[in-house]
Amino acid sequence: MPEIPLNIPAILASTVASMVIGFVWYGPLFGKQWMKMMKIDHASMEKAKKEGMGKLYALAALGSLLMSFVLAHSLVFASTYLDVYGVQAGLQAGFWNWLGFIAPVTLGGVLWEGKPWKLWILNNGHYLVSMLIMGVILAVWI
């Protein structure tokens, strides 16, 4: 089997970008709306911070790293077999991976857990933006 040429600095950079996007998305941009839809108040948020939010952020970073790693593989495949490169490849890979994997899986929160559609849209907006930016970073850095 041929070796897949992955760019580790690009994977790490896209992981950091994803975490920054999440921080901004669920902080200053949509934090209040997200907390309201999740029924989280400031007191419970402060309690969670005291109980070790660092572990949760570390796990989120690990998840972003895994997403970036798999997305990098998608881009290698696209550039090798589909002759698509650069920003266009990154946007396509990010979009199609979001549409095919993230959007359907997260739909269960609305269908089975009774979460509001607005929360699904808010969360999936975050994932879509993250996947697009990660895809572009990876694609231009391959």
N, C-alpha and C positions, 0 to 999 in steps of 0.2 A: 504494500500500500504506500502511495507517495506521501511524503511529509507535507502537512498543511502549513504554509507560511503565515504564522500569526504574528502580529506586531504587539508585543506585550505593553510597551509604553502607550500605545493607542487604546488598548483595552483598559488600562488603568486610568487614562485621561477620560475616557467615556464613562467609566464608573464614577469618577469624581463629579463629572458633569451631571450625571443622573442624580446623585445625592444633592448637589446644589439646586437643581431644578425642583426636587422634592422639598427641600428646605424652604425655597421661595414660594412654591405652589401651596404648600400646607401651612405656611407662615403668613407673610404679609398679603399675598394675593387672595387666597381662599380659606385661610385658617379658621376664621370665625364661622363661615358657612359650613365647613367640614365638621367642626366641633358641634354645631347645632344639629346637623343631620345625624351625627353619630351619638348624639345625646351625651356629650362630654362637657362638663363644666370646668371652670378654671381651677377649682379646688381639687378635682380628680386628676387634672393635668399636673398640678404641682405635686400631688402625692406620687404620681407615676415618675416624675423627675427625681424625687428623693429616693425612690425604690430602685433606681438603676436604669434610666433611659439609655445610658451608654451601651448596654448589652443589646438593646433593641436596635439602636443605630448601627452597631457592628453587624448584627444579623441582616439588617436592611442593606448595608454596604456589600455584604457577601452575596446577597440576592442580586444586587445590581452588577456585581462582578460576574456572576454566572450568566446573567442576561447579556452582558457585553461580550463575554467569551463565545456564547452561542451565536449571537448576532454577527460576530467576526467570522465565524464559520460560514454563515449564510452569505456574507459578502464575498468570501473567497470562492464559494460555489458560483455565485452570480457572475463574478468577474472571469472565472475560468470557463464556465459553460454557457453563459448567456451573453457574454460580451458587453456587460454594462459596467461602467466605471464612475468614479468621482461622486460628486454631490448627488447626482441622479440615482446612482446605485444605492447610496446611503439612505436617501429618502424612500426609495422603493422597498429596500430590505426592512427598514424600520416600520413602514406602513403595513406591509404584508405580514410581517411577524406579529405586529400588534393585532391586526384584523383576524389572523388565523389562530392565534394562541391566547392572547391576553383578553381581548374583547369577549369571546365566547365563554371563557372560563370564569371571568368576573361577573358574567350575566347571572350566574347562580345566586349571587347575593340579592338580586332583585326577585328572581323567580322563586327561590326556596327559603330565603331568610327574611323576606319582607322589607328589604332595604329600599329606600325611595329611588326612583329613576334619576332624580337630580344628583344623588350621591354617586350612582353608577357613571353618570356623565362627568361629574367632577373628577372622580378617580381615574376614569379612562382617558380624560383629557390629559391628566398628568402622565399616564403611561404612554399615550400617543406622542406627546411632546418629547418625553424622555427618549423613546425609541427613535424618533426622527433625528434628534440631536446626536444621540449615540451613533446612529447609523452614519450620519455625515462625518463625524469625527473619525470613525473607523475607516470609512471609505476613502477619505482624502489622505489618510495616513498609511494606507496599505502600500 
